[in-house]
């Protein structure tokens, strides 16, 4: 009987088995969904996954073969080149459900989406604990009264409206194809109150396009309680959009 410790090769084997088991557990459901859809699964160097539908190549080939030739002088009734938005709209609505991303970038995006709630949760104990020590049993009543007063302020109501609209828009992105093929959502960089509604500055990730957002305007109206949705493209940056939502 000896007291020899395991060597570096054994420790490396244990670590490799643990990382392999964790990798299988994290990507089990997305991989299963991709296999059911018939998608190709590529594993990146750092353990991420890339899903790709091979039917896209066949569809692209069919569109290129059936595309009619259009001369430079062919215009529509309004004097402009006919838009392809109707075709892209139908394409986006026929697209299969995209699995969610579960890597570190997705976790960072989740923290960014809930930044306001996390900051509020971190600041609440700093206010409640001193208030409890100062007022004793009257602290809950004072907290409720302060919350009611804050909700009555117009600036607080506008901030709450912007927060609700932003979360509703991001939830809609998770339920539709307003994401990249890897499952990443567009970033809502900033929200601002405007007369009669809310404006959002949206950062489209690589793999998205403004037409993708425009194709889901009916869903955006329902999700964000909007009567009118207007999308403005940045003249300088192609990946930035301004989405104005006028309340119903």
C-alpha positions in Angstrom: 0.0 0.0 0.0 1.4 3.4 -1.0 0.4 7.0 -0.3 1.3 8.3 -3.8 -0.8 11.2 -5.0 -2.4 11.1 -8.4 -0.3 12.5 -11.2 -1.0 15.5 -13.5 -2.3 13.2 -16.2 -5.0 11.8 -13.8 -6.0 15.3 -12.6 -6.3 16.4 -16.3 -8.5 13.4 -17.0 -10.8 14.2 -14.1 -11.1 17.9 -15.3 -11.7 16.8 -18.9 -14.5 14.5 -17.8 -16.1 17.3 -15.7 -15.9 19.8 -18.5 -17.3 17.3 -20.9 -20.2 16.5 -18.6 -21.0 20.2 -18.0 -20.8 20.8 -21.8 -23.3 18.0 -22.5 -25.6 19.3 -19.8 -25.6 22.9 -21.0 -26.1 22.1 -24.7 -28.4 19.0 -24.3 -31.7 20.7 -25.1 -30.5 23.1 -27.9 -28.7 20.1 -29.6 -31.8 18.0 -29.3 -34.0 20.7 -30.8 -31.4 21.2 -33.6 -31.4 17.5 -34.5 -35.2 17.4 -34.5 -35.2 20.3 -37.0 -32.5 18.7 -39.1 -29.9 21.5 -38.5 -26.2 21.2 -38.7 -24.3 21.6 -35.4 -20.8 23.0 -35.3 -18.8 23.2 -32.1 -16.6 26.2 -31.7 -13.1 26.2 -30.1 -14.4 27.5 -26.7 -17.3 25.1 -26.4 -20.1 27.2 -28.0 -22.5 25.9 -30.6 -23.4 27.2 -34.1 -26.7 25.9 -35.6 -27.3 26.1 -39.3 -30.3 25.0 -41.4 -29.0 23.4 -44.6 -32.3 24.1 -46.3 -31.2 27.8 -46.5 -28.7 27.0 -49.3 -31.4 25.1 -51.3 -33.8 28.0 -50.8 -31.2 30.6 -51.8 -30.4 28.6 -54.9 -34.0 28.4 -55.9 -34.5 32.1 -55.4 -31.5 32.9 -57.5 -32.6 30.6 -60.3 -36.1 31.9 -60.4 -35.3 35.6 -60.0 -36.4 37.5 -63.1 -34.0 39.9 -64.8 -34.8 43.5 -64.1 -33.5 46.3 -66.2 -32.2 49.5 -64.7 -35.1 51.5 -66.0 -37.8 49.2 -64.6 -39.7 51.1 -61.8 -42.9 50.7 -59.9 -45.9 53.1 -59.9 -44.2 55.5 -57.4 -41.1 55.8 -59.6 -38.9 53.7 -57.3 -37.4 50.3 -57.6 -39.9 47.7 -56.2 -39.2 46.8 -52.6 -38.5 43.3 -51.5 -39.9 43.8 -48.0 -43.1 41.8 -48.7 -41.0 38.8 -49.7 -38.7 39.2 -46.7 -41.7 39.5 -44.4 -43.1 36.2 -45.7 -39.6 34.6 -45.4 -39.1 35.7 -41.7 -42.6 34.5 -40.8 -41.9 31.1 -42.3 -38.5 30.7 -40.6 -38.1 27.9 -38.0 -37.8 28.7 -34.3 -34.3 29.6 -33.3 -32.9 28.1 -30.1 -31.7 30.4 -27.3 -28.0 31.1 -26.8 -26.5 29.8 -23.5 -22.9 31.0 -23.7 -21.1 33.7 -21.7 -22.1 36.4 -24.2 -25.8 35.4 -23.6 -25.3 35.7 -19.8 -23.8 39.2 -20.3 -26.8 40.2 -22.4 -29.1 38.9 -19.7 -27.4 41.0 -17.0 -27.6 44.0 -19.3 -31.3 43.5 -19.9 -32.0 43.3 -16.1 -29.5 46.0 -15.1 -32.2 48.3 -13.7 -33.7 45.6 -11.5 -30.3 44.4 -10.3 -29.3 47.9 -9.4 -32.6 48.4 -7.5 -32.2 45.1 -5.7 -28.7 46.1 -4.6 -29.8 49.5 -3.4 -32.9 48.4 -1.5 -31.1 46.9 1.5 -29.0 50.1 1.8 -32.2 52.1 2.3 -34.4 49.6 4.1 -31.9 48.5 6.8 -31.1 52.0 8.1 -34.8 52.9 7.9 -35.7 49.8 10.0 -33.1 50.6 12.6 -34.4 54.2 12.8 -38.1 53.8 12.8 -38.5 50.3 14.2 -41.9 48.6 13.5 -43.1 51.6 11.5 -40.6 50.8 8.7 -43.0 48.7 6.5 -45.7 51.4 6.6 -43.2 54.1 5.7 -41.8 52.0 2.9 -45.3 51.4 1.4 -46.1 55.1 1.7 -42.9 56.1 0.1 -43.5 53.7 -2.8 -47.0 55.1 -3.3 -45.7 58.6 -3.4 -43.0 57.7 -5.9 -45.5 55.9 -8.2 -47.6 59.1 -8.2 -44.7 61.2 -9.6 -44.8 61.6 -13.5 -41.1 60.9 -13.8 -41.4 57.6 -12.0 -44.4 56.6 -14.1 -42.5 57.4 -17.3 -39.5 55.4 -16.2 -41.7 52.4 -15.3 -43.4 52.6 -18.7 -40.0 52.6 -20.5 -39.0 49.6 -18.4 -42.1 47.6 -19.2 -41.9 48.4 -22.9 -38.3 47.4 -23.1 -38.9 44.0 -21.4 -42.0 43.4 -23.5 -40.0 44.0 -26.7 -37.1 41.7 -25.5 -39.6 39.0 -24.6 -41.1 39.3 -28.1 -37.6 38.8 -29.6 -37.3 35.5 -27.6 -40.6 34.3 -28.9 -40.0 35.1 -32.6 -37.2 35.1 -35.1 -36.0 38.6 -34.3 -32.6 37.1 -33.4 -29.4 35.9 -35.0 -29.1 32.3 -36.2 -27.0 31.8 -33.0 -30.0 32.9 -30.9 -28.7 36.3 -29.9 -31.2 39.2 -29.4 -30.8 42.8 -30.5 -29.6 45.1 -27.8 -31.9 47.9 -26.5 -29.2 50.5 -25.9 -31.4 53.3 -24.6 -35.0 54.2 -24.1 -36.5 57.6 -23.9 -40.0 59.0 -23.3 -41.5 60.9 -26.2 -44.9 62.7 -26.5 -47.5 59.9 -26.5 -45.1 56.9 -26.2 -41.6 55.6 -26.0 -38.6 55.5 -28.3 -35.9 52.8 -28.2 -32.4 52.8 -29.7 -31.9 49.3 -30.9 -28.5 47.8 -31.8 -28.9 45.0 -34.4 -26.3 42.3 -34.0 -24.3 40.7 -36.9 -26.7 38.4 -38.7 -29.8 40.7 -38.4 -31.2 43.4 -40.6 -33.6 46.3 -40.4 -36.1 44.3 -42.5 -36.2 41.7 -39.8 -37.5 44.2 -37.3 -39.9 45.8 -39.8 -41.4 42.4 -40.7 -42.6 42.0 -37.1 -44.2 45.4 -36.7 -47.7 43.8 -36.1 -46.3 41.7 -33.2 -44.4 44.7 -31.8 -47.7 46.7 -31.6 -49.4 43.9 -29.6 -46.5 43.2 -27.3 -45.7 46.9 -26.5 -49.3 48.1 -26.3 -48.6 50.5 -29.2 -51.1 51.9 -31.7 -48.3 53.0 -34.1 -44.8 51.8 -34.6 -42.3 53.7 -36.7 -38.7 52.6 -37.4 -36.0 55.0 -38.4 -32.7 53.9 -39.7 -29.5 55.7 -38.8 -28.0 57.6 -41.7 -24.5 56.9 -40.4 -24.6 53.5 -38.7 -26.4 50.6 -40.5 -26.8 48.6 -37.3 -28.6 51.2 -35.3 -32.4 51.7 -35.4 -34.8 54.0 -33.6 -38.1 52.4 -32.9 -40.9 54.8 -31.9 -44.0 53.3 -30.2 -47.0 55.5 -29.8 -49.4 54.2 -27.2 -52.9 53.0 -28.1 
